[in-house]
């Protein structure tokens, strides 16, 4: 058995890009800078060393979150790692990315969190069998 879970926190490195697949599925792509602290062996001082991580989120949640995320947003992301390989222009390429399943805003100074609180709640009606409203 293997476990593929990752949790990262950091700041968005750019505004997210929302696009749709040929089948109409929503795909949100964004980068997150995550600092790694290490001691500089020459100076003895602690330094932040950034890691730049590509993230992708799919579906309705991706579409809804796209309007609240922007460069600099501080977030926590939970998801799984995915390694992809492809060939482009005769060159083999690869990437390791986080497939985001959960995203949480980390700071109230972030405009996204305040905007979310000001937006009216959207309600999705389930089939009559369940008769339950689920807010998004």
N, C-alpha and C positions, 0 to 999 in steps of 0.2 A: 504494500500500500504506500502511496506517496501523497503528500499534501502540497498544494500549490496555493498559498495565501500570502498576500503582501499588504502591509499598511504603511503608507508614507504620509508625511505632512510637509508642506512647503508652500511656495508662492508660484502662481502661474507665470510662466516666462513670456507668454504672448496671449493675445485675445484668442479664444477658442474658435475653431472652424467647424461649422455645421454643414454637412452635406447629406445627400441621400444616395442609397445604392440604386441600381437599375430596378430592383424590386420594390423600391419605395421605403426601405428601412432607413431610419435616421442614424447618422454616425457623427459623433462629436470628437474632435481631435484637439489636444492641448498638451503643453509641456509644463512640467513642474520642476522647480529647482529645489533640491533637498540638500541641506548643508551637512557635511561630515566634519566633525571636529577632530583635529590632530595636532600634536605638539610638534612645532618646528624644531628639528634637532640642532640647528645652528644657533637660533636665538633663544630657545627655551620657552617661547611664547606659544599659546594656543591659537590656532588659526582655523577659520571656517573654509572648507574646501567644497565648492558646489558640485553636485551631481545633477545632470540634466536628464530627466526621465520623460519619455513620451508616454502619453496616456490616451486611451480610446474608450468611449462609452457609447452604448447602442440603445436604440429604442425611444420610446416616448419620454422617458426620464431625461435622456440626452437632449432632446428637443426643448424640454421645459427649462432645464438648467442653463442652456446656452445663453439665454437672455440675462442671466444674473452673474455669469462669470466674466471676468476681464483680467487683463494683464495686471499682476500684482496681488490678485485675490489670494488670501491665505486659506488653504483647504487641507482636510485630511481625506485621504482616499483609501478605500479598501477594495481589493480585487485580486486578480491572479496574473501571473506572468505569462506572456505568450511570445514565443520565438518564431519569426517568419523569415523565409528565404524566397528570393525571386531573382529573375535575370532581367536586366534592362540595358539596352544598347550593347549587348554582348558581355556585360560585366555582371558577375554574381554579387548580389546584395543581400543584406540581412539586417534585422533589427530585433531588439528585445524591448517589449512595451508592457505596460500595465493595462489590463482590461478592467476598467473601473466598474465596480458593481454598486458601491456606495460612495457618496461624497458629502462631506459636512463642511460648512463654512466655519472658520475658526475665529473670526474677529468681527465685532460689531461695527468697527470703523469701515469694514468692507461694505461698499454700497450695495452689493448683492443681497446681504442679509436684510438690510433695511428695506430694500425694494420688495423682497419677498413678503415681508410683514405688511406692506401697504397694498399688495395685490389682493383682489377678491379671491376667495378659495374657489377652485374649480371642483365640481362634483361629477363623478362618473357613475352612472346608474348601472347596476349589475342586472342580469336577467331576473325576471319575476320570481324565479325559484328562491333567490337569495334575498331580495328586497333590502339591500344594504347600500348606503352611500359611502363611497370611498373618496376622501379628499386628496387632491394632488398638491 
